[in-house]
Amino acid sequence: MFKLLFPYNLVDSVFSIDYEKLYEKGYQAIIFDIDNTLVHHGEDSTTEVDELFQEIHKIGFKTLLLTDNDEERTTRFIRKIDTLYVCDAQKPKPFGYLKALDMLDVKKERAIVIGDQILRDIYGANRCGIANILVKYMRYEYETKIGKRRQLEKIILKFYGWSKAYQNRIGNIYKEDS
């Protein structure tokens, strides 16, 4: 049961990942969540995120945003990003993940999901057999309360920490300066 909830790798942020290392490992497509993965919930894209996508595309990756957000929010976010997207994905249901693979025209073994929620992003990716990376969710310093789902995720991450067999399954994907 827990295996479906455990990420392949855990990183601090999308900026901690060495995307060239991922590409060298044979991955061809990255499926990103938006809120609390790339930016704080509801925010527009930033210059840093826009530049990250440019860098990822130069390496040779295809990208797609898989989000439970609506079309208006998503198109506003990608104003300066050339990427595919699936809105109203109903994560963790497999439909959105399978649609993403089809739109990217890649096999699941060549794609990777990057998100901040175990019970949506990671669980959905694992159900579909797609490698994944959990990023620590973004929150402001003044935010002191976390929801019940995040409390449950803390417990799952404790078990993940004890289960060495499920950690770093992709291998070293970390930037040297992170």
C-alpha positions as CSV (number, residue, x, y, z in Angstrom):
1,M,0.0,0.0,0.0
2,F,2.6,2.6,1.0
3,K,4.6,1.8,-2.1
4,L,2.0,3.7,-4.2
5,L,2.4,6.7,-1.9
6,F,6.2,6.8,-1.9
7,P,7.9,9.1,-4.4
8,Y,10.9,7.9,-6.4
9,N,12.9,10.9,-5.2
10,L,12.4,13.8,-2.9
11,V,13.9,17.3,-3.5
12,D,13.7,20.8,-2.1
13,S,12.3,22.4,-5.2
14,V,12.1,22.2,-9.0
15,F,15.3,24.3,-9.0
16,S,17.2,21.6,-7.1
17,I,16.9,19.1,-10.0
18,D,19.7,18.6,-12.5
19,Y,17.6,18.2,-15.7
20,E,20.5,17.2,-17.8
21,K,21.1,14.2,-15.5
22,L,17.4,13.2,-15.9
23,Y,17.8,13.4,-19.7
24,E,20.9,11.3,-19.6
25,K,18.9,8.7,-17.7
26,G,16.6,8.4,-20.7
27,Y,13.7,10.6,-19.7
28,Q,12.2,12.5,-22.5
29,A,9.1,14.3,-21.0
30,I,8.3,16.0,-17.8
31,I,4.8,16.4,-16.4
32,F,4.6,19.2,-13.9
33,D,2.0,20.2,-11.4
34,I,1.6,24.0,-11.0
35,D,0.4,25.2,-7.6
36,N,2.9,24.9,-4.8
37,T,5.3,23.0,-7.1
38,L,6.3,25.8,-9.6
39,V,4.7,28.8,-7.8
40,H,2.6,29.5,-4.7
41,H,-1.0,28.6,-5.1
42,G,-2.8,30.8,-7.6
43,E,0.2,32.9,-8.6
44,D,1.3,33.6,-12.1
45,S,4.5,32.2,-13.5
46,T,7.7,33.9,-12.5
47,T,10.8,34.9,-14.6
48,E,12.7,32.0,-12.9
49,V,10.0,29.5,-13.9
50,D,9.8,30.8,-17.4
51,E,13.6,30.5,-17.7
52,L,13.5,27.0,-16.2
53,F,11.2,25.8,-18.9
54,Q,13.4,27.4,-21.6
55,E,16.4,25.5,-20.1
56,I,14.5,22.2,-20.0
57,H,13.3,22.6,-23.6
58,K,16.9,23.4,-24.7
59,I,18.0,20.1,-23.2
60,G,15.4,18.3,-25.3
61,F,12.6,17.6,-23.0
62,K,8.9,17.8,-23.9
63,T,6.8,19.3,-21.1
64,L,3.2,19.3,-20.0
65,L,1.3,20.8,-17.1
66,L,-1.1,18.4,-15.4
67,T,-3.4,20.4,-13.2
68,D,-6.7,20.4,-11.4
69,N,-7.0,24.1,-12.3
70,D,-9.3,25.4,-14.9
71,E,-8.4,26.5,-18.4
72,E,-8.4,30.2,-17.6
73,R,-5.9,29.8,-14.7
74,T,-3.7,27.5,-16.7
75,T,-3.5,29.7,-19.9
76,R,-2.8,32.7,-17.7
77,F,0.1,30.8,-16.1
78,I,1.7,29.7,-19.4
79,R,1.6,33.1,-21.2
80,K,5.4,33.0,-21.6
81,I,5.9,29.2,-21.5
82,D,5.6,27.0,-24.6
83,T,4.1,23.8,-23.1
84,L,1.2,21.5,-23.4
85,Y,-1.4,21.2,-20.6
86,V,-4.2,19.1,-19.2
87,C,-6.7,21.1,-17.1
88,D,-9.3,19.7,-14.7
89,A,-7.2,16.5,-14.5
90,Q,-9.0,15.1,-11.5
91,K,-5.8,13.8,-9.9
92,P,-5.0,11.1,-8.8
93,K,-7.3,9.4,-11.3
94,P,-5.3,7.8,-14.1
95,F,-7.2,9.6,-16.9
96,G,-5.2,12.8,-16.8
97,Y,-1.8,11.0,-16.6
98,L,-2.7,8.8,-19.5
99,K,-3.9,11.7,-21.6
100,A,-0.6,13.5,-20.8
101,L,1.4,10.6,-22.0
102,D,-0.7,10.5,-25.2
103,M,-0.3,14.2,-25.8
104,L,3.4,14.0,-25.2
105,D,3.7,10.9,-27.4
106,V,6.0,9.1,-25.0
107,K,5.9,5.8,-23.2
108,K,5.4,5.9,-19.5
109,E,9.0,4.7,-18.9
110,R,10.3,7.9,-20.6
111,A,8.2,10.4,-18.6
112,I,8.5,11.7,-15.1
113,V,5.9,13.6,-12.9
114,I,7.0,16.4,-10.7
115,G,4.6,17.6,-8.0
116,D,4.2,18.6,-4.4
117,Q,1.3,16.4,-3.2
118,I,1.7,12.8,-2.3
119,L,-2.0,12.0,-2.3
120,R,-2.5,13.5,-5.8
121,D,0.6,13.9,-7.9
122,I,2.7,11.0,-6.5
123,Y,-0.1,8.5,-6.0
124,G,-1.6,9.2,-9.4
125,A,1.8,8.8,-11.1
126,N,2.5,5.6,-9.2
127,R,-0.9,4.2,-10.1
128,C,0.0,4.7,-13.8
129,G,3.6,3.4,-13.5
130,I,5.2,6.8,-14.1
131,A,8.4,7.7,-12.3
132,N,8.0,10.8,-10.1
133,I,9.7,13.4,-7.9
134,L,8.1,15.0,-4.9
135,V,9.1,18.6,-4.3
136,K,8.7,20.2,-0.9
137,Y,5.5,22.3,-1.2
138,M,5.9,26.0,-1.3
139,R,4.5,28.0,1.5
140,Y,5.0,31.4,2.9
141,E,6.8,31.9,6.3
142,Y,3.6,33.4,7.8
143,E,1.6,30.3,7.0
144,T,1.5,28.3,10.2
145,K,-1.5,26.0,9.7
146,I,-1.4,23.1,7.3
147,G,-4.4,21.0,6.3
148,K,-5.3,17.5,7.2
149,R,-4.0,16.1,3.9
150,R,-0.6,17.7,4.6
151,Q,-0.6,16.2,8.1
152,L,-1.2,12.8,6.6
153,E,1.6,13.4,4.1
154,K,4.0,14.1,7.0
155,I,3.2,10.7,8.4
156,I,3.7,9.0,5.0
157,L,7.1,10.8,4.6
158,K,8.2,9.4,8.0
159,F,7.6,5.9,6.7
160,Y,9.3,6.9,3.5
161,G,12.3,8.0,5.5
162,W,12.5,4.6,7.2
163,S,12.1,2.7,3.9
164,K,15.5,3.1,2.2
165,A,14.5,0.7,-0.6
166,Y,12.1,3.2,-2.0
167,Q,14.3,6.3,-1.8
168,N,16.4,7.8,-4.7
169,R,15.0,5.2,-7.2
170,I,16.0,7.5,-10.0
171,G,19.5,7.9,-8.7
172,N,21.4,11.1,-8.4
173,I,19.4,13.9,-10.0
174,Y,20.5,16.7,-7.7
175,K,22.3,19.8,-8.8
176,E,25.8,19.9,-7.4
177,D,25.2,23.3,-5.7
178,S,21.9,22.2,-4.0
